[in-house]
Amino acid sequence: MRGRRSIASSIVVLALAATACSSSGNKASNNNTTSPSAGRSTPSSGASSTSGASGAGGGVAKPSSPVTLNILDVAGDLQLTKGMIENFVKANSDVVKSVNYTTATAPELAGKLQAEEQGGNAQTSLVLTGTDGLSAGITNNLLAKIIPDDAAYFPNLDANYLPAADDMQKLAQGYGVELVYYPSGPLLEYNPSKVTDPPTTPQALLDWAKAHPGKFEYARPANSGPGRTFLMGLPYLLGDSDPTDPTNGWSKTWAYLQELNKYIKTYQTGTTATMKDLAAGTVDMIATTTGWDINPRALGTVPNTMKVTHFDNMTWVSDAQYAVIPKDVSKDTLAADLLLIQWMLKPDQQAIAYDSGYFYPGPAVKGVTLSMAPQASQDLLAKYGRPEYQQWISQFPTKTSLPAPAQVTAFDLWDKSVGSGKFKTQ
């Protein structure tokens, strides 16, 4: 999810798990702590030992002098986390001097990091990414191994995540730290003045699309949260032989998508464009997720009159966003990155993940309720949230997104066998 500014820009921001120094009662145990000497952040040629920057655990390393961080966002994550990053800078001037922000699309990430690596110029300090960029970074061997190499910064990490969020953390394979989580979808968003009997099965959706050619849309999965959630949710809905194997286990899904493709005019290369198409009446129904339903209505991009439905017997395909570190950053930059990520795991910050519904619910750790969020978030979700979401989240099972290699494979297969000729490459 990317390309939209938060309407609650004054909100501080989220963070994830209780750490050893957290004031939360969920105090981390030292039993799972790895000695800093085991990690790349060991004080040497720059990075120095510290008893902790503000919010940092004892015994980890910090930069020998304040660094400038160049943070690349390929997931729209800054909408949620920029305030938290800036809070860290204010509280830790001995760690970070300044921060520069840039944005790109997930498909552009691998090429950018590869170019920096080949040129011997690691300009990017930290990347904020969804599962798409994470998958590409892992597959192309572009990322630093954070866990277990630098586990000292994140004691008791897994135990503090919500169970489904912890499953998403495992997808990172140690190359990233999960910042936010949500059950995602797949859901259908529609104009009730045009769609009087919304489909609740894949067959009903196909029948509707056939009767209304060009009026259903989803974005290219490689650069769209709703697009990839729709793609990864179909194998569960269609009863494919192996929902985790897009190459050999998705025969029903690929056949279905190829048939549905006959009635789709174009595939937008980002989700925001599908929202604008729905608002303009170009299409009457789109693939969506909880956050992509709530936030565009709150922003006014989509009329608040739009409705959402779920598939019968659906399985939630969860989504998450991560902090990842290019593998060739300096030791000082690495230490600053790790301390920043640690800050982003603090429970008092995590409540801000509710934000403006962008990644609803958003918090990835246990025990963070809406009542803990800033009043602006509470007020917004009271107006634009949907009470049925909590019921649906409890009602239907949740599975993780595909692991990195399988996700890259699924995107490639979709590009070649489904969307070819109907989307613009980056």
C-alpha positions as CSV (number, residue, x, y, z in Angstrom):
1,M,0.0,0.0,0.0
2,R,1.5,3.3,-1.0
3,G,0.9,6.7,-2.4
4,R,-1.5,8.3,0.1
5,R,-0.8,10.9,2.8
6,S,-2.2,10.3,6.3
7,I,-5.0,12.6,7.4
8,A,-3.6,12.3,10.8
9,S,-0.1,13.5,10.2
10,S,0.2,14.8,13.7
11,I,-0.1,11.3,15.1
12,V,3.2,10.1,16.5
13,V,3.4,6.5,15.1
14,L,3.5,2.9,15.8
15,A,5.9,0.4,17.2
16,L,5.9,-3.2,18.0
17,A,7.2,-5.3,20.8
18,A,8.1,-4.7,24.4
19,T,11.9,-4.7,24.8
20,A,14.1,-5.2,27.8
21,C,14.1,-1.5,28.6
22,S,10.4,-0.9,27.9
23,S,8.3,0.5,30.6
24,S,5.6,-2.0,29.7
25,G,4.8,-4.8,32.1
26,N,5.6,-7.2,29.3
27,K,9.3,-7.1,30.2
28,A,11.6,-9.1,28.0
29,S,13.6,-12.0,29.4
30,N,17.3,-12.0,29.1
31,N,17.3,-15.7,28.4
32,N,16.8,-15.2,24.7
33,T,19.4,-12.4,24.3
34,T,22.4,-13.0,22.0
35,S,25.6,-11.3,23.0
36,P,26.3,-8.3,20.8
37,S,29.6,-9.8,19.9
38,A,27.8,-12.4,17.9
39,G,26.3,-9.7,15.6
40,R,27.7,-7.3,13.0
41,S,26.9,-4.4,15.3
42,T,29.8,-5.3,17.6
43,P,31.7,-2.1,18.4
44,S,34.6,-2.0,15.9
45,S,35.9,0.5,13.4
46,G,33.2,3.0,14.4
47,A,30.3,1.6,16.3
48,S,30.6,1.9,20.0
49,S,29.1,0.0,22.9
50,T,26.3,1.7,24.9
51,S,24.0,1.0,27.8
52,G,21.3,2.2,25.5
53,A,20.0,5.2,23.6
54,S,16.6,6.4,24.7
55,G,14.5,3.2,24.6
56,A,17.5,1.0,23.7
57,G,18.3,-2.3,25.5
58,G,21.6,-2.5,27.4
59,G,24.7,-3.9,25.9
60,V,24.0,-3.1,22.3
61,A,26.1,-0.9,20.0
62,K,25.5,2.6,18.8
63,P,27.2,4.7,16.2
64,S,30.5,6.3,17.1
65,S,29.0,9.6,16.0
66,P,25.5,10.7,14.8
67,V,24.7,9.5,11.3
68,T,22.4,10.6,8.5
69,L,19.9,8.0,7.5
70,N,18.6,7.7,4.0
71,I,15.3,5.8,4.3
72,L,13.6,4.4,1.2
73,D,9.8,3.6,1.4
74,V,8.4,1.2,-1.1
75,A,5.2,0.4,0.7
76,G,3.6,3.7,1.8
77,D,4.9,2.8,5.3
78,L,5.9,6.4,6.1
79,Q,2.2,7.2,6.4
80,L,2.4,5.1,9.6
81,T,6.0,5.4,10.7
82,K,7.4,8.8,9.8
83,G,6.3,10.4,13.0
84,M,7.9,7.6,15.0
85,I,11.1,8.0,13.2
86,E,11.2,11.7,13.8
87,N,10.4,11.1,17.5
88,F,13.4,8.8,17.6
89,V,15.7,11.5,16.1
90,K,14.5,14.0,18.6
91,A,15.2,11.7,21.5
92,N,18.5,10.3,20.2
93,S,20.5,13.1,18.7
94,D,23.6,11.2,19.6
95,V,22.6,8.4,17.2
96,V,20.9,10.1,14.2
97,K,21.8,13.5,12.9
98,S,19.2,13.8,10.2
99,V,16.9,11.7,8.0
100,N,16.3,11.9,4.2
101,Y,13.2,10.2,2.8
102,T,12.7,8.8,-0.7
103,T,9.9,6.7,-2.2
104,A,9.8,4.1,-5.0
105,T,7.6,1.2,-6.0
106,A,8.3,-2.3,-4.8
107,P,9.3,-3.6,-8.2
108,E,12.0,-0.9,-8.4
109,L,13.6,-1.9,-5.1
110,A,15.8,-4.8,-6.3
111,G,17.3,-2.8,-9.2
112,K,18.0,0.2,-7.0
113,L,19.8,-1.8,-4.3
114,Q,21.7,-3.9,-6.9
115,A,22.9,-0.7,-8.7
116,E,24.2,0.7,-5.3
117,E,25.9,-2.6,-4.5
118,Q,27.6,-2.9,-7.9
119,G,28.7,0.7,-7.7
120,G,30.1,0.2,-4.2
121,N,28.0,3.1,-3.0
122,A,25.5,2.0,-0.4
123,Q,23.3,5.2,-0.3
124,T,20.2,3.6,1.1
125,S,20.4,3.1,4.8
126,L,17.0,1.5,5.6
127,V,14.1,0.2,3.6
128,L,10.4,0.2,4.6
129,T,8.7,-2.5,2.6
130,G,5.8,-4.9,2.3
131,T,6.1,-8.5,1.5
132,D,6.7,-7.8,-2.2
133,G,9.9,-5.8,-1.6
134,L,10.9,-8.2,1.1
135,S,10.6,-11.1,-1.2
136,A,12.6,-9.4,-3.9
137,G,15.3,-8.4,-1.5
138,I,15.7,-11.9,-0.1
139,T,15.6,-13.6,-3.4
140,N,18.3,-11.3,-4.9
141,N,20.5,-11.5,-1.7
142,L,20.4,-7.8,-1.1
143,L,19.6,-7.6,2.6
144,A,21.5,-7.9,5.9
145,K,20.6,-10.7,8.2
146,I,19.2,-9.1,11.3
147,I,18.0,-12.2,13.2
148,P,19.9,-13.9,14.8
149,D,22.9,-11.8,13.9
150,D,21.6,-8.7,15.8
151,A,19.1,-10.4,18.1
152,A,20.5,-8.6,21.1
153,Y,18.5,-5.5,20.0
154,F,15.3,-7.5,20.0
155,P,15.0,-9.8,23.0
156,N,11.8,-11.8,23.3
157,L,10.7,-10.6,19.9
158,D,8.5,-13.5,18.8
159,A,6.7,-13.8,22.1
160,N,5.5,-10.2,22.0
161,Y,3.9,-10.4,18.5
162,L,0.2,-11.4,18.0
163,P,0.2,-15.0,16.9
164,A,-0.7,-14.2,13.3
165,A,1.8,-11.3,13.3
166,D,4.5,-13.7,14.5
167,D,3.7,-16.0,11.6
168,M,4.3,-13.0,9.3
169,Q,7.6,-12.2,11.1
170,K,8.8,-15.7,10.3
171,L,8.3,-14.9,6.6
172,A,11.1,-12.4,6.9
173,Q,13.6,-15.3,7.4
174,G,15.6,-13.0,9.7
175,Y,16.1,-10.4,7.0
176,G,13.6,-7.9,8.3
177,V,11.7,-6.9,11.4
178,E,7.9,-6.6,11.2
179,L,6.6,-3.1,11.9
180,V,2.8,-3.4,11.3
181,Y,0.3,-6.2,10.7
182,Y,-3.2,-6.6,9.5
183,P,-5.4,-9.5,8.4
184,S,-5.9,-7.8,5.0
185,G,-8.4,-9.6,2.8
186,P,-9.4,-10.6,0.2
187,L,-12.5,-8.3,0.2
188,L,-14.6,-6.7,-2.5
189,E,-15.5,-3.0,-2.4
190,Y,-18.4,-1.9,-4.5
191,N,-20.8,0.9,-5.4
192,P,-24.1,-0.1,-4.0
193,S,-26.0,2.0,-6.5
194,K,-24.5,-0.1,-9.2
195,V,-24.1,-3.5,-7.5
196,T,-27.3,-4.4,-5.8
197,D,-26.4,-8.1,-5.2
198,P,-22.7,-8.2,-4.5
199,P,-21.0,-11.6,-5.2
200,T,-19.8,-13.7,-2.3
201,T,-18.2,-16.5,-4.2
202,P,-15.5,-16.6,-6.9
203,Q,-18.1,-18.0,-9.4
204,A,-20.6,-15.3,-8.6
205,L,-17.8,-12.7,-9.1
206,L,-16.9,-14.2,-12.5
207,D,-20.6,-14.3,-13.5
208,W,-20.9,-10.6,-12.5
209,A,-17.8,-9.6,-14.4
210,K,-19.0,-11.4,-17.5
211,A,-22.3,-9.6,-17.3
212,H,-20.5,-6.2,-16.7
213,P,-17.3,-6.3,-18.7
214,G,-14.7,-3.8,-17.7
215,K,-16.5,-2.9,-14.4
216,F,-14.4,-5.1,-12.1
217,E,-10.8,-4.3,-11.4
218,Y,-7.8,-5.3,-9.3
219,A,-4.3,-3.9,-9.5
220,R,-1.2,-5.8,-10.6
221,P,-0.3,-8.0,-7.6
222,A,3.5,-7.2,-7.7
223,N,2.7,-3.6,-6.6
224,S,-0.6,-3.8,-4.8
225,G,-1.6,-5.1,-1.4
226,P,-5.2,-5.8,-2.4
227,G,-4.0,-7.2,-5.7
228,R,-1.7,-9.8,-4.2
229,T,-4.1,-10.5,-1.4
230,F,-6.8,-11.3,-4.0
231,L,-4.3,-13.5,-5.8
232,M,-3.2,-15.4,-2.7
233,G,-6.7,-15.7,-1.3
234,L,-8.2,-17.5,-4.4
235,P,-6.4,-20.8,-3.9
236,Y,-8.2,-21.2,-0.5
237,L,-11.5,-20.1,-1.9
238,L,-11.3,-22.4,-5.0
239,G,-10.0,-25.4,-3.1
240,D,-6.7,-25.7,-4.9
241,S,-4.4,-28.6,-4.1
242,D,-1.7,-26.5,-2.4
243,P,-2.4,-22.8,-1.7
244,T,1.3,-22.4,-0.8
245,D,2.6,-23.6,-4.2
246,P,1.7,-21.3,-7.1
247,T,3.7,-23.4,-9.6
248,N,2.2,-26.8,-8.9
249,G,-0.8,-26.3,-6.6
250,W,-2.8,-23.5,-8.2
251,S,-4.3,-25.1,-11.3
252,K,-7.8,-23.8,-10.4
253,T,-6.6,-20.3,-9.5
254,W,-4.7,-19.8,-12.8
255,A,-7.6,-21.1,-14.8
256,Y,-10.0,-18.8,-12.9
257,L,-7.9,-15.7,-13.3
258,Q,-7.4,-16.3,-17.0
259,E,-11.2,-16.6,-17.4
260,L,-11.8,-13.5,-15.3
261,N,-9.1,-11.7,-17.4
262,K,-11.5,-11.8,-20.4
263,Y,-13.7,-9.3,-18.6
264,I,-11.1,-6.9,-17.2
265,K,-10.1,-4.0,-19.3
266,T,-6.8,-3.1,-17.6
267,Y,-4.7,-3.7,-14.5
268,Q,-3.6,-0.6,-12.7
269,T,0.0,-0.7,-11.5
270,G,-1.0,0.6,-8.0
271,T,-4.0,0.3,-5.7
272,T,-4.7,4.1,-5.5
273,A,-5.6,4.1,-9.2
274,T,-8.2,1.4,-8.6
275,M,-9.7,3.5,-5.8
276,K,-9.9,6.5,-8.1
277,D,-11.5,4.4,-10.8
278,L,-14.2,3.3,-8.3
279,A,-14.8,6.8,-7.2
280,A,-15.1,8.1,-10.8
281,G,-17.5,5.3,-11.8
282,T,-15.0,3.9,-14.3
283,V,-15.5,0.6,-12.5
284,D,-18.2,-0.5,-10.0
285,M,-16.3,-3.1,-8.0
286,I,-12.7,-3.6,-7.0
287,A,-10.5,-5.9,-4.8
288,T,-9.8,-4.3,-1.5
289,T,-8.6,-4.9,2.1
290,T,-9.7,-3.6,5.5
291,G,-7.2,-0.7,5.4
292,W,-7.7,0.1,1.7
293,D,-11.4,0.3,2.4
294,I,-11.2,2.6,5.4
295,N,-8.4,5.0,4.6
296,P,-9.5,6.2,1.1
297,R,-12.9,6.9,2.4
298,A,-11.4,8.9,5.3
299,L,-9.3,10.8,2.9
300,G,-12.2,11.5,0.6
301,T,-10.6,9.6,-2.3
302,V,-13.5,7.2,-2.3
303,P,-17.1,8.2,-1.3
304,N,-18.2,7.1,2.1
305,T,-21.2,5.5,0.5
306,M,-19.1,2.6,-0.9
307,K,-19.7,-0.9,0.7
308,V,-17.6,-4.0,1.3
309,T,-18.5,-7.7,1.3
310,H,-16.5,-10.8,2.1
311,F,-16.4,-14.2,0.3
312,D,-18.3,-17.1,1.9
313,N,-16.0,-19.3,3.8
314,M,-13.1,-17.0,3.2
315,T,-9.6,-17.3,4.6
316,W,-7.8,-14.1,5.5
317,V,-4.4,-13.7,3.9
318,S,-2.5,-11.5,6.3
319,D,-0.1,-8.7,5.3
320,A,2.7,-6.9,7.1
321,Q,5.3,-4.2,6.5
322,Y,8.9,-4.5,7.6
323,A,12.1,-2.7,8.1
324,V,15.0,-4.2,6.1
325,I,18.6,-3.1,5.9
326,P,20.8,-3.3,2.7
327,K,23.6,-5.7,3.4
328,D,26.5,-3.3,2.6
329,V,25.7,-0.4,5.0
330,S,28.5,0.8,7.3
331,K,28.7,-0.4,10.9
332,D,27.7,3.0,12.2
333,T,24.6,3.1,9.9
334,L,23.7,-0.5,10.9
335,A,23.9,0.4,14.6
336,A,21.6,3.4,14.0
337,D,19.2,1.3,12.0
338,L,18.9,-1.3,14.7
339,L,18.3,1.3,17.5
340,L,15.7,3.0,15.3
341,I,13.9,-0.3,14.6
342,Q,14.1,-1.2,18.3
343,W,12.4,2.2,19.1
344,M,9.6,1.3,16.6
345,L,8.9,-1.8,18.6
346,K,7.9,0.1,21.8
347,P,4.3,-0.6,22.8
348,D,3.5,3.1,23.5
349,Q,4.3,3.8,19.9
350,Q,2.6,0.7,18.5
351,A,-0.9,2.0,19.3
352,I,-0.4,4.6,16.7
353,A,-0.6,1.8,14.1
354,Y,-4.4,2.4,14.1
355,D,-3.5,5.7,12.4
356,S,-6.2,6.6,9.9
357,G,-7.2,3.0,9.2
358,Y,-4.5,2.6,6.6
359,F,-3.4,-0.8,7.9
360,Y,-6.4,-1.6,10.0
361,P,-6.1,-2.7,12.7
362,G,-2.4,-2.2,12.5
363,P,-0.7,-3.1,15.8
364,A,1.5,-6.2,15.6
365,V,1.9,-6.9,19.3
366,K,-0.3,-8.2,22.0
367,G,-2.5,-6.1,24.2
368,V,-2.6,-2.9,22.1
369,T,-6.2,-1.7,21.9
370,L,-7.9,1.1,20.1
371,S,-8.5,2.9,23.4
372,M,-4.7,3.3,23.6
373,A,-4.5,5.1,20.2
374,P,-4.5,8.9,19.8
375,Q,-8.0,10.4,20.0
376,A,-7.8,11.4,16.3
377,S,-7.5,7.8,15.4
378,Q,-10.3,6.8,17.7
379,D,-12.6,9.5,16.2
380,L,-11.7,8.6,12.6
381,L,-12.4,4.9,13.1
382,A,-15.6,5.6,14.8
383,K,-16.8,7.4,11.7
384,Y,-15.2,5.4,8.9
385,G,-14.5,2.0,10.4
386,R,-16.8,-1.0,10.0
387,P,-17.9,-2.8,13.2
388,E,-18.3,-6.0,11.1
389,Y,-14.6,-6.2,10.6
390,Q,-13.9,-7.4,14.1
391,Q,-16.6,-10.1,13.7
392,W,-15.1,-11.2,10.3
393,I,-11.6,-11.3,11.8
394,S,-12.8,-13.6,14.5
395,Q,-15.1,-15.6,12.2
396,F,-12.6,-16.7,9.5
397,P,-9.2,-18.4,9.7
398,T,-6.0,-16.5,8.9
399,K,-3.1,-17.6,6.8
400,T,0.2,-15.8,6.1
401,S,1.2,-14.4,2.7
402,L,3.3,-16.7,0.6
403,P,7.0,-17.0,1.6
404,A,9.4,-14.9,-0.4
405,P,10.4,-17.3,-3.2
406,A,6.9,-18.5,-3.8
407,Q,5.6,-14.9,-3.8
408,V,8.1,-13.8,-6.4
409,T,7.1,-16.9,-8.5
410,A,3.4,-16.1,-8.2
411,F,3.9,-12.5,-9.3
412,D,6.0,-13.6,-12.3
413,L,3.4,-16.3,-13.3
414,W,0.6,-13.7,-13.0
415,D,2.5,-11.2,-15.1
416,K,3.1,-13.7,-17.9
417,S,-0.1,-15.8,-17.9
418,V,-2.7,-13.4,-16.7
419,G,-1.9,-9.7,-16.9
420,S,0.4,-9.7,-19.9
421,G,-0.3,-6.7,-22.2
422,K,-2.8,-5.1,-19.8
423,F,-0.5,-3.3,-17.4
424,K,2.5,-1.0,-17.7
425,T,5.8,-2.2,-16.4
426,Q,7.8,0.0,-14.1
